[in-house]
Amino acid sequence: MKFPDVISFPFARLRTAVVALALGLAASAATSAIAQDNPYGLIDPTVISVGTMGDAKPYAFTTADGNFSGFDIELFLNVAERMGFKKEQVIFTGQEFSALMPSVANGRFDVAAAAIGTTDKRKETIDFSDGYLAGFLTILTADAGITDAAGLKGKRLGVVQGTLQEIYAEKNFAGADLVKFPDNNSAVSALNNGTVDAHFLDYEAAKDYSARYPELKVAVNIPSFDAPAGFVIRKGNDALREALNKGLQAAMQDGTWKTLHEKWFPGTPMPDQYLPKQ
């Protein structure tokens, strides 16, 4: 006796549902395994790729042997170690400052570390860790006539493209003729050969250049504590951001941050919020 075909439909549907459920469970397991193997959403789960600068001493710079050093470099390595990464698992790559944040946003680097100030505008495209450094914006010059911001009127002022100094100068130094450079070295070269009259950069870098070139003097220091430096992370990578924040807080609480700051910025004031809590 031949049964109607319609009787087989429920079994076919059940078989389809079972297969779909199995596939769904397999996909879920695979996703879970990937998340477990790569909890921080890194480009390569075995390393952290970090974009930085090679000429921003004492924050980040290349040494004679081609390695990276500086406050940001040593601090990041310490934080990465707290996350379970050895020194050789952190890969630093030098870039122009203006390319660092887009490179993180576009997935070339996991993190950018180069004393990058946190601003609302920048947070539209990338995320930041908690702040770990604040300082001063400085005018470096050999022109004895420049002793304050008013002295910049009609002068050619160098700025590194994409920095807080560029943003500040565009807003506050309307009388100056801004000349944009890819990095501090090229700007200071222009300052030394007379192409620009002054260069606007961070205090620590200005202090270093003035020591190397005695004719250059620190003319003006402007406090900048409203945009503390933070590590840059791809937008929405909360797991990595939270891990970096946890490491930063531990480095501050056990005195590591203080030790590194004293090493790289001797004599520079330290904000209380970055020091160990009693």
Backbone bond lengths (Angstrom), bond angles and torsions (degrees), N, CA, C in turn:
res aa  C-N    CA-C-N  psi(-1)  N-CA   C-N-CA  omega(-1)  CA-C   N-CA-C  phi
1 M - - - 1.465 - - 1.525 108.75 -
2 K 1.303 117.44 131.49 1.455 122.48 -177.87 1.520 110.31 -95.18
3 F 1.334 115.75 123.11 1.466 120.59 179.58 1.511 109.85 -82.72
4 P 1.301 117.31 151.42 1.476 120.66 178.35 1.535 110.41 -61.36
5 D 1.326 114.96 143.03 1.469 119.64 179.56 1.514 112.55 -59.51
6 V 1.316 116.96 -27.09 1.451 120.17 -175.73 1.517 112.43 -59.87
7 I 1.347 117.48 -25.48 1.463 120.53 -178.41 1.532 111.15 -66.81
8 S 1.333 117.93 -28.17 1.453 120.89 -177.63 1.531 112.41 -76.77
9 F 1.324 119.36 -15.86 1.458 122.27 -175.19 1.524 113.06 -59.99
10 P 1.348 118.88 -47.74 1.470 118.23 -179.18 1.526 112.47 -58.59
11 F 1.358 116.32 -37.97 1.462 119.48 179.84 1.525 110.90 -67.75
12 A 1.310 116.67 -37.95 1.468 120.78 178.33 1.521 110.43 -64.46
13 R 1.333 114.20 -42.31 1.462 118.27 179.17 1.526 110.75 -64.88
14 L 1.343 116.18 -40.07 1.456 120.56 179.96 1.524 110.49 -63.81
15 R 1.358 115.32 -43.04 1.458 119.39 179.62 1.535 110.85 -61.93
16 T 1.338 115.56 -41.87 1.472 120.76 178.55 1.527 111.02 -62.58
17 A 1.336 115.05 -42.25 1.466 119.40 -179.25 1.518 111.21 -64.69
18 V 1.361 116.04 -39.95 1.458 120.49 -179.98 1.531 110.41 -64.18
19 V 1.340 115.69 -43.99 1.469 119.98 178.78 1.522 110.72 -62.10
20 A 1.353 116.32 -43.92 1.468 120.44 -179.77 1.517 110.94 -62.69
21 L 1.347 115.90 -40.73 1.460 120.00 178.68 1.519 110.87 -63.86
22 A 1.334 116.55 -42.34 1.457 120.73 179.75 1.520 111.09 -62.89
23 L 1.337 115.21 -43.82 1.465 119.41 178.75 1.521 110.88 -63.81
24 G 1.334 115.37 -40.34 1.463 119.49 179.32 1.514 111.58 -63.42
25 L 1.338 116.85 -43.01 1.456 120.64 178.64 1.517 111.14 -64.74
26 A 1.337 116.55 -38.75 1.466 120.58 178.75 1.520 110.51 -64.71
27 A 1.346 116.39 -43.19 1.465 120.53 179.53 1.520 110.53 -64.17
28 S 1.352 115.16 -40.90 1.454 119.64 179.34 1.523 110.88 -63.94
29 A 1.339 116.13 -40.84 1.459 120.70 178.88 1.517 110.70 -64.62
30 A 1.354 115.46 -41.13 1.463 119.88 179.57 1.521 110.55 -63.59
31 T 1.351 115.71 -43.35 1.467 120.10 178.89 1.514 110.98 -62.11
32 S 1.349 115.03 -41.38 1.459 119.79 179.63 1.525 110.78 -64.48
33 A 1.343 116.25 -39.86 1.460 120.14 179.79 1.517 111.12 -64.94
34 I 1.354 115.64 -41.29 1.462 120.31 178.52 1.526 109.97 -61.97
35 A 1.349 116.25 -45.22 1.465 120.71 179.83 1.516 110.80 -61.94
36 Q 1.338 115.83 -37.42 1.467 119.55 -179.53 1.525 110.60 -70.08
37 D 1.335 117.34 -39.20 1.455 121.72 -179.57 1.526 112.22 -75.62
38 N 1.324 117.01 -23.42 1.459 121.31 -177.36 1.528 109.75 -136.55
39 P 1.343 117.24 65.89 1.469 120.60 -172.82 1.517 114.43 -65.32
40 Y 1.337 117.56 -20.71 1.461 120.11 -177.07 1.528 113.10 -101.56
41 G 1.320 117.01 7.96 1.460 120.40 177.22 1.514 113.34 61.35
42 L 1.344 117.40 41.47 1.457 121.81 -177.28 1.529 111.60 -81.65
43 I 1.310 116.31 157.78 1.459 121.31 177.10 1.523 109.46 -60.88
44 D 1.318 116.48 -44.73 1.461 124.82 172.63 1.518 106.08 -126.25
45 P 1.337 118.50 115.25 1.475 120.00 -173.50 1.515 114.57 -62.89
46 T 1.344 117.83 -12.60 1.465 119.62 -178.05 1.525 113.08 -90.48
47 V 1.347 117.30 -11.46 1.470 120.44 -179.18 1.525 110.01 -141.38
48 I 1.331 116.02 161.47 1.462 121.65 170.47 1.523 107.16 -110.39
49 S 1.314 117.01 119.08 1.467 120.69 178.19 1.530 108.83 -92.48
50 V 1.333 115.36 127.00 1.461 121.01 -172.80 1.524 110.00 -124.61
51 G 1.313 116.62 123.50 1.453 121.45 172.30 1.517 109.20 -86.40
52 T 1.332 116.90 136.97 1.457 120.83 -178.54 1.522 109.11 -150.44
53 M 1.327 117.19 -164.52 1.460 122.08 179.47 1.529 109.89 -123.36
54 G 1.326 115.61 154.08 1.450 119.60 -178.73 1.508 113.86 -104.53
55 D 1.359 116.92 2.23 1.465 118.95 -174.74 1.520 112.32 -137.19
56 A 1.330 117.25 24.93 1.465 120.59 -176.23 1.524 110.82 -110.26
57 K 1.308 116.76 51.93 1.463 121.44 178.99 1.534 109.74 -65.86
58 P 1.339 118.79 137.01 1.457 129.40 9.00 1.533 114.43 -95.72
59 Y 1.315 117.36 11.97 1.473 120.25 -177.60 1.529 111.20 -76.46
60 A 1.327 115.67 -55.41 1.458 121.18 -178.54 1.528 108.26 -153.90
61 F 1.324 116.37 128.48 1.465 119.58 -178.65 1.528 109.03 -161.19
62 T 1.322 115.67 161.95 1.456 120.44 177.56 1.526 109.40 -94.95
63 T 1.321 115.19 139.98 1.461 121.62 178.25 1.529 109.06 -89.24
64 A 1.338 116.35 176.40 1.462 120.94 -177.66 1.527 112.40 -60.16
65 D 1.328 116.87 -28.77 1.466 119.81 -179.63 1.526 112.95 -88.82
66 G 1.348 116.55 6.14 1.456 120.02 175.61 1.518 115.24 88.96
67 N 1.323 117.89 0.76 1.460 121.04 177.89 1.524 110.34 -86.82
68 F 1.335 115.38 163.15 1.464 120.43 178.90 1.524 110.09 -96.71
69 S 1.331 115.50 143.03 1.452 121.12 178.71 1.525 108.30 -145.45
70 G 1.338 115.72 177.62 1.453 120.71 179.54 1.521 112.04 122.17
71 F 1.324 115.48 171.82 1.462 121.01 -177.83 1.528 111.88 -59.62
72 D 1.336 117.31 -51.94 1.462 120.13 -178.37 1.518 111.84 -61.61
73 I 1.322 116.60 -38.00 1.465 120.93 -179.19 1.526 110.53 -65.31
74 E 1.337 116.59 -49.47 1.470 119.94 -178.21 1.522 111.67 -67.06
75 L 1.338 116.58 -37.73 1.462 119.55 178.74 1.521 110.09 -65.61
76 F 1.338 116.68 -44.45 1.468 118.17 -179.19 1.527 110.93 -64.35
77 L 1.313 118.03 -41.03 1.467 120.20 178.39 1.519 110.96 -60.21
78 N 1.335 116.66 -39.08 1.460 120.16 178.42 1.523 111.57 -64.99
79 V 1.336 116.19 -43.79 1.464 120.82 178.49 1.524 110.45 -64.74
80 A 1.331 116.83 -42.48 1.466 120.82 179.79 1.530 111.18 -62.23
81 E 1.340 116.12 -37.88 1.463 119.65 178.08 1.522 110.87 -63.12
82 R 1.317 117.33 -37.03 1.466 121.28 177.31 1.525 111.37 -66.84
83 M 1.334 116.39 -22.82 1.465 121.75 177.40 1.527 111.77 -87.45
84 G 1.332 117.33 -4.86 1.453 120.92 178.12 1.516 115.33 102.86
85 F 1.344 117.99 10.86 1.458 121.59 -179.13 1.529 110.39 -104.57
86 K 1.328 115.94 131.39 1.457 120.97 176.05 1.534 109.26 -78.04
87 K 1.329 115.68 164.14 1.463 121.27 -177.88 1.517 111.83 -54.42
88 E 1.345 116.39 -41.54 1.464 119.72 -177.81 1.530 112.77 -73.02
89 Q 1.321 116.94 -8.15 1.464 120.55 177.25 1.528 112.40 -94.59
90 V 1.314 116.92 5.46 1.467 122.13 175.55 1.522 107.51 -111.86
91 I 1.327 117.10 116.11 1.462 122.36 -175.90 1.526 109.58 -107.00
92 F 1.328 116.35 114.95 1.459 121.92 178.82 1.525 110.06 -96.08
93 T 1.338 115.65 138.74 1.463 121.86 177.30 1.516 108.49 -133.08
94 G 1.325 117.32 129.05 1.452 121.48 -179.36 1.522 112.39 -82.51
95 Q 1.322 116.65 141.24 1.464 123.93 177.79 1.519 109.36 -146.55
96 E 1.334 115.57 166.40 1.451 119.39 168.71 1.524 108.53 -66.67
97 F 1.318 116.34 147.77 1.462 120.48 -175.66 1.526 111.88 -56.18
98 S 1.330 116.55 -44.06 1.468 120.09 -174.32 1.526 112.65 -63.60
99 A 1.336 117.89 -18.50 1.469 120.86 -178.71 1.523 113.15 -93.46
100 L 1.336 118.19 -11.22 1.463 120.57 -172.46 1.527 112.82 -64.13
101 M 1.316 116.97 -53.04 1.465 119.49 -176.47 1.525 112.48 -66.65
102 P 1.342 119.99 -43.86 1.471 119.15 174.44 1.525 112.71 -59.61
103 S 1.334 117.51 -34.10 1.468 120.51 -179.50 1.527 111.45 -67.13
104 V 1.332 117.52 -35.28 1.465 120.44 174.66 1.525 109.81 -70.58
105 A 1.320 117.03 -45.06 1.467 121.48 -179.60 1.521 111.72 -60.20
106 N 1.334 116.69 -34.85 1.459 121.71 -177.11 1.522 113.66 -90.25
107 G 1.328 117.07 1.22 1.460 120.34 175.06 1.511 115.84 85.92
108 R 1.321 118.77 15.72 1.460 119.66 175.58 1.521 111.32 -77.99
109 F 1.344 116.46 -37.68 1.458 122.03 177.65 1.524 109.51 -122.96
110 D 1.337 115.32 154.00 1.467 120.18 173.08 1.527 110.55 -77.73
111 V 1.334 115.79 -36.15 1.459 122.27 -172.75 1.531 108.42 -143.83
112 A 1.326 116.20 153.26 1.460 121.47 167.23 1.517 107.45 -122.00
113 A 1.335 116.29 134.70 1.467 121.72 -178.28 1.514 108.80 -137.13
114 A 1.341 115.72 105.52 1.469 119.82 -179.51 1.518 110.18 -163.96
115 A 1.343 116.29 48.13 1.470 121.22 -178.56 1.526 110.94 52.40
116 I 1.329 116.28 49.26 1.460 122.32 -175.37 1.528 109.74 -88.04
117 G 1.326 116.75 115.73 1.457 121.35 -177.11 1.521 113.05 -68.44
118 T 1.323 115.63 139.63 1.458 122.11 -179.91 1.525 110.00 -83.87
119 T 1.321 116.91 121.18 1.466 121.42 176.51 1.522 109.66 -133.63
120 D 1.332 116.23 156.11 1.465 120.69 179.11 1.524 110.87 -62.01
121 K 1.317 117.34 -37.50 1.463 121.15 -179.70 1.525 110.70 -63.12
122 R 1.304 116.45 -45.02 1.466 120.14 180.00 1.521 111.38 -66.58
123 K 1.328 117.03 -33.22 1.464 121.27 -178.70 1.525 112.53 -71.24
124 E 1.326 117.81 -5.07 1.460 119.98 174.69 1.523 111.58 -70.71
125 T 1.338 117.12 -25.35 1.465 119.91 -175.89 1.527 114.06 -120.42
126 I 1.334 117.10 -17.73 1.475 120.12 179.07 1.527 108.39 -141.42
127 D 1.332 115.93 165.98 1.461 121.29 176.39 1.524 109.79 -107.46
128 F 1.339 115.31 160.25 1.458 121.70 179.05 1.527 110.53 -123.40
129 S 1.318 115.11 150.59 1.461 120.01 167.34 1.519 108.19 -73.34
130 D 1.327 116.38 178.92 1.458 119.77 170.41 1.532 108.96 -60.04
131 G 1.319 116.60 155.38 1.453 120.68 178.73 1.517 112.25 -68.20
132 Y 1.343 115.47 146.11 1.463 119.25 178.86 1.530 113.08 -134.44
133 L 1.334 117.55 3.17 1.458 119.07 -178.78 1.515 110.05 -161.86
134 A 1.336 115.52 139.04 1.464 121.51 174.53 1.518 107.36 -139.16
135 G 1.326 116.72 152.98 1.454 117.65 -176.16 1.513 113.08 -162.71
136 F 1.343 115.67 -143.14 1.457 121.86 -174.95 1.526 110.93 -127.64
137 L 1.320 115.57 151.07 1.460 123.07 171.28 1.525 106.72 -98.01
138 T 1.331 117.36 135.23 1.464 121.05 -168.20 1.523 112.32 -132.30
139 I 1.338 115.45 141.94 1.460 122.31 173.55 1.519 107.99 -100.48
140 L 1.328 115.80 122.06 1.458 123.19 179.83 1.530 108.19 -109.69
141 T 1.328 117.25 132.07 1.461 119.61 -176.07 1.530 111.35 -160.47
142 A 1.338 114.83 161.62 1.461 120.87 171.20 1.524 110.20 -107.28
143 D 1.328 116.07 1.02 1.467 122.82 -177.74 1.532 109.44 -86.15
144 A 1.331 116.68 110.50 1.468 120.78 -178.27 1.514 112.17 -65.20
145 G 1.329 116.91 -15.72 1.456 120.30 179.78 1.516 114.10 -80.03
146 I 1.316 116.71 -10.71 1.468 120.50 178.80 1.524 108.24 -98.54
147 T 1.314 115.68 102.87 1.466 121.18 -179.60 1.527 112.46 -121.44
148 D 1.322 116.19 -8.33 1.465 121.43 177.14 1.521 108.14 -156.20
149 A 1.334 115.92 177.75 1.459 120.42 -177.58 1.522 112.27 -60.76
150 A 1.331 117.11 -33.47 1.460 120.73 -179.38 1.524 111.41 -63.30
151 G 1.332 116.42 -27.33 1.455 120.89 -179.36 1.512 114.26 -71.47
152 L 1.335 116.86 -6.99 1.464 120.96 179.47 1.528 112.56 -83.88
153 K 1.318 117.23 -10.40 1.460 119.94 -177.73 1.523 110.60 -58.12
154 G 1.322 115.30 125.20 1.454 121.31 179.98 1.520 114.25 78.81
155 K 1.324 117.45 2.54 1.461 121.77 -179.33 1.531 110.94 -97.09
156 R 1.322 114.95 156.56 1.465 120.74 175.44 1.531 108.06 -91.30
157 L 1.328 115.02 115.22 1.464 121.41 -174.92 1.527 110.69 -111.58
158 G 1.324 116.24 122.27 1.453 121.01 178.04 1.523 111.93 -80.41
159 V 1.339 116.68 140.84 1.466 123.37 172.85 1.526 107.77 -141.09
160 V 1.323 116.14 150.19 1.465 120.20 174.47 1.527 108.12 -86.79
161 Q 1.310 115.30 127.91 1.465 121.21 -174.68 1.527 111.47 -59.75
162 G 1.328 115.91 131.93 1.453 121.96 176.50 1.512 115.35 89.88
163 T 1.332 118.08 -0.52 1.465 121.23 -177.09 1.523 111.91 -91.07
164 L 1.344 115.08 168.40 1.459 120.21 174.59 1.519 110.85 -61.77
165 Q 1.336 115.72 -32.30 1.462 119.16 179.27 1.534 111.07 -62.90
166 E 1.327 116.59 -40.35 1.459 119.74 177.76 1.533 110.44 -62.53
167 I 1.325 116.05 -45.58 1.471 121.16 -179.48 1.526 110.39 -61.83
168 Y 1.337 116.03 -46.53 1.463 120.90 -178.80 1.529 110.45 -64.42
169 A 1.331 117.19 -44.48 1.462 120.76 -177.08 1.524 111.66 -64.37
170 E 1.321 117.23 -40.79 1.466 120.39 179.13 1.526 111.11 -62.13
171 K 1.318 115.78 -32.02 1.457 120.42 -177.21 1.532 112.56 -86.17
172 N 1.337 117.45 -33.52 1.466 120.23 -169.43 1.525 116.12 -116.06
173 F 1.327 118.02 -16.29 1.468 120.32 -178.51 1.523 110.28 -112.85
174 A 1.303 115.68 58.55 1.469 120.66 -174.67 1.523 112.99 -60.76
175 G 1.329 117.18 -28.92 1.462 119.99 -177.61 1.511 114.10 -82.17
176 A 1.340 117.63 -7.51 1.465 121.05 -178.36 1.525 110.14 -92.20
177 D 1.320 115.10 151.97 1.464 121.89 175.58 1.524 107.43 -95.83
178 L 1.327 117.53 104.76 1.464 121.20 -175.42 1.523 111.47 -77.43
179 V 1.320 115.01 132.68 1.467 122.14 176.36 1.530 106.63 -119.35
180 K 1.337 117.08 120.67 1.462 120.79 -172.49 1.523 111.83 -97.43
181 F 1.345 114.55 137.84 1.460 122.01 -178.24 1.528 109.77 -126.46
182 P 1.348 116.73 158.67 1.466 119.22 178.68 1.520 113.73 -77.29
183 D 1.352 116.89 -22.49 1.467 119.91 -177.84 1.528 109.52 -159.15
184 N 1.338 114.88 170.26 1.470 120.27 -177.72 1.529 112.82 -66.96
185 N 1.325 116.75 -37.61 1.470 118.83 -177.48 1.525 112.23 -59.30
186 S 1.336 116.34 -45.36 1.466 119.40 -179.59 1.532 110.46 -68.03
187 A 1.333 117.53 -34.89 1.461 120.61 178.26 1.520 111.43 -67.48
188 V 1.341 116.86 -42.25 1.465 120.28 -179.97 1.532 110.15 -69.56
189 S 1.317 117.55 -33.58 1.471 120.06 174.53 1.522 110.18 -61.53
190 A 1.340 115.60 -42.43 1.465 119.99 177.69 1.526 110.96 -65.37
191 L 1.319 116.48 -35.74 1.460 121.04 177.68 1.529 110.39 -65.96
192 N 1.311 116.49 -41.85 1.466 120.51 -179.37 1.522 112.98 -68.85
193 N 1.345 116.80 -31.14 1.465 117.79 -179.43 1.527 113.13 -95.51
194 G 1.341 116.42 4.48 1.449 120.64 174.18 1.510 116.03 86.50
195 T 1.338 117.11 7.24 1.468 119.85 178.24 1.525 111.07 -67.43
196 V 1.345 117.09 -35.12 1.461 122.10 173.85 1.521 108.47 -123.68
197 D 1.332 116.64 159.08 1.467 121.96 -177.91 1.524 112.75 -91.11
198 A 1.323 116.93 -24.33 1.459 121.95 -179.20 1.521 108.76 -157.70
199 H 1.313 115.12 162.39 1.474 120.11 176.57 1.518 108.34 -130.37
200 F 1.332 116.58 136.68 1.465 123.50 -177.41 1.523 108.10 -106.45
201 L 1.330 117.57 115.13 1.451 122.82 -175.13 1.522 109.69 -147.65
202 D 1.333 117.95 -171.96 1.454 119.39 179.43 1.529 110.29 -82.78
203 Y 1.309 115.08 157.07 1.469 121.99 -173.18 1.525 112.89 -57.92
204 E 1.331 116.74 -47.37 1.459 119.71 -175.18 1.520 111.72 -63.97
205 A 1.327 116.66 -43.05 1.458 119.55 178.16 1.519 110.53 -65.50
206 A 1.345 117.13 -39.60 1.465 121.01 178.48 1.525 110.81 -61.94
207 K 1.325 116.10 -40.39 1.464 120.88 178.76 1.529 110.54 -61.81
208 D 1.324 116.57 -40.63 1.456 121.12 179.48 1.531 111.31 -66.70
209 Y 1.337 117.06 -44.89 1.470 120.08 -179.83 1.529 111.43 -65.71
210 S 1.324 117.41 -37.38 1.465 119.85 179.96 1.524 111.47 -67.79
211 A 1.338 116.50 -27.60 1.465 120.03 175.85 1.528 110.48 -73.80
212 R 1.323 115.89 -34.44 1.464 120.31 179.97 1.523 112.30 -78.39
213 Y 1.321 116.39 -31.18 1.471 121.70 -178.83 1.537 108.32 -126.23
214 P 1.331 118.00 90.50 1.477 122.26 -173.52 1.527 114.60 -56.59
215 E 1.335 117.53 -23.48 1.466 119.31 179.62 1.533 111.76 -73.50
216 L 1.316 116.71 -16.72 1.465 120.48 178.48 1.527 109.55 -90.21
217 K 1.319 116.16 133.74 1.458 121.45 -177.38 1.528 111.10 -123.34
218 V 1.328 115.11 148.33 1.465 120.89 171.79 1.520 107.21 -78.18
219 A 1.353 116.39 114.18 1.468 120.57 -174.09 1.521 113.09 -96.21
220 V 1.334 117.12 -38.70 1.471 120.89 -174.91 1.524 108.76 -143.76
221 N 1.332 117.27 136.46 1.465 122.92 173.27 1.527 109.35 -119.07
222 I 1.331 116.12 127.21 1.462 121.35 -178.07 1.530 108.56 -117.95
223 P 1.347 118.91 118.37 1.473 120.41 -179.84 1.522 111.98 -58.14
224 S 1.348 115.41 140.14 1.469 120.83 179.35 1.518 109.42 -140.91
225 F 1.316 115.49 77.85 1.461 120.40 179.82 1.529 112.34 -106.73
226 D 1.342 117.49 4.46 1.454 119.52 -178.10 1.525 112.48 -93.97
227 A 1.329 118.52 -2.17 1.466 121.38 178.81 1.527 108.50 -138.84
228 P 1.346 117.49 68.79 1.471 120.18 -176.12 1.521 111.78 -62.48
229 A 1.318 115.70 149.91 1.460 120.30 178.16 1.519 110.15 -68.90
230 G 1.327 115.60 143.23 1.459 121.93 176.44 1.519 109.35 -144.16
231 F 1.327 116.70 162.27 1.457 120.74 173.67 1.531 108.34 -75.97
232 V 1.315 116.66 137.71 1.467 121.67 -179.01 1.523 109.70 -92.75
233 I 1.343 115.45 134.55 1.462 122.60 -178.97 1.520 109.05 -130.42
234 R 1.329 116.11 153.50 1.458 120.26 176.61 1.529 110.68 -58.46
235 K 1.303 116.89 140.26 1.459 122.85 -179.23 1.531 110.89 -54.23
236 G 1.321 116.19 125.98 1.456 120.86 176.10 1.515 115.70 89.08
237 N 1.333 118.34 -3.75 1.468 120.00 178.29 1.530 108.84 -84.63
238 D 1.329 114.61 72.88 1.463 121.05 -174.87 1.525 112.71 -66.00
239 A 1.328 116.88 -33.74 1.465 119.81 -177.94 1.527 110.59 -63.13
240 L 1.320 116.97 -44.22 1.460 120.48 178.94 1.525 110.74 -68.87
241 R 1.327 116.65 -42.12 1.467 120.59 179.77 1.535 110.36 -60.11
242 E 1.322 116.87 -45.69 1.461 120.57 -178.56 1.529 111.74 -66.16
243 A 1.333 116.48 -36.41 1.466 119.70 178.45 1.529 110.80 -67.60
244 L 1.326 116.44 -40.45 1.465 120.03 177.30 1.531 110.63 -64.41
245 N 1.325 116.51 -41.89 1.465 120.09 179.02 1.529 111.09 -62.23
246 K 1.312 116.05 -41.86 1.468 120.18 179.39 1.527 110.04 -62.29
247 G 1.337 116.85 -43.58 1.457 120.74 178.63 1.511 112.57 -65.76
248 L 1.341 116.50 -40.44 1.461 120.12 178.15 1.521 111.47 -62.23
249 Q 1.322 116.98 -45.28 1.457 120.27 -179.71 1.529 111.32 -62.26
250 A 1.329 116.11 -38.76 1.467 119.71 178.17 1.530 110.56 -66.32
251 A 1.346 116.90 -40.42 1.466 120.73 179.55 1.524 111.50 -65.57
252 M 1.322 116.70 -33.76 1.458 120.00 177.53 1.521 111.00 -74.47
253 Q 1.318 116.58 -40.59 1.452 120.49 -174.67 1.527 112.56 -71.22
254 D 1.337 117.73 -33.91 1.474 118.25 -178.11 1.531 113.12 -92.27
255 G 1.342 116.90 5.22 1.457 120.71 174.95 1.517 115.15 91.39
256 T 1.340 118.02 -0.84 1.471 120.39 -179.97 1.525 110.67 -62.78
257 W 1.336 116.54 -44.93 1.473 120.10 179.84 1.525 110.22 -58.69
258 K 1.330 116.98 -44.51 1.467 121.78 -178.52 1.529 110.36 -61.69
259 T 1.317 117.11 -43.26 1.466 121.32 -179.91 1.525 111.26 -62.73
260 L 1.333 116.60 -43.69 1.463 120.57 179.58 1.529 111.16 -66.92
261 H 1.335 116.54 -39.05 1.459 120.05 179.56 1.528 110.22 -64.24
262 E 1.328 117.89 -42.94 1.462 121.61 178.59 1.524 111.10 -64.02
263 K 1.329 116.87 -33.60 1.463 121.38 179.46 1.524 111.45 -69.64
264 W 1.336 116.27 -46.28 1.467 120.26 -171.80 1.524 113.61 -94.30
265 F 1.334 117.62 -23.70 1.468 121.00 -178.85 1.530 110.76 -128.18
266 P 1.316 118.00 59.74 1.475 119.40 -176.29 1.522 111.48 -60.02
267 G 1.332 114.70 129.34 1.457 120.20 177.90 1.517 115.18 86.12
268 T 1.329 117.67 -7.43 1.466 120.87 -179.76 1.528 109.85 -84.40
269 P 1.345 118.89 134.11 1.468 121.35 179.72 1.529 112.00 -57.84
270 M 1.329 115.72 147.39 1.466 121.80 -179.92 1.521 109.92 -115.70
271 P 1.331 117.92 125.99 1.471 120.50 177.57 1.529 111.63 -61.24
272 D 1.320 116.29 137.62 1.465 120.77 -177.63 1.522 113.07 -58.40
273 Q 1.354 116.95 -32.50 1.466 119.10 -174.99 1.519 113.12 -68.24
274 Y 1.343 117.38 -13.27 1.458 120.10 179.01 1.533 112.78 -99.33
275 L 1.325 116.87 0.29 1.458 121.33 -176.81 1.535 110.87 -99.09
276 P 1.345 117.80 157.08 1.459 120.22 -179.70 1.516 112.62 -57.21
277 K 1.323 116.26 139.08 1.467 121.99 176.72 1.519 108.95 -84.83
278 Q 1.314 116.03 133.40 1.464 120.42 -178.07 1.530 110.28 -77.90
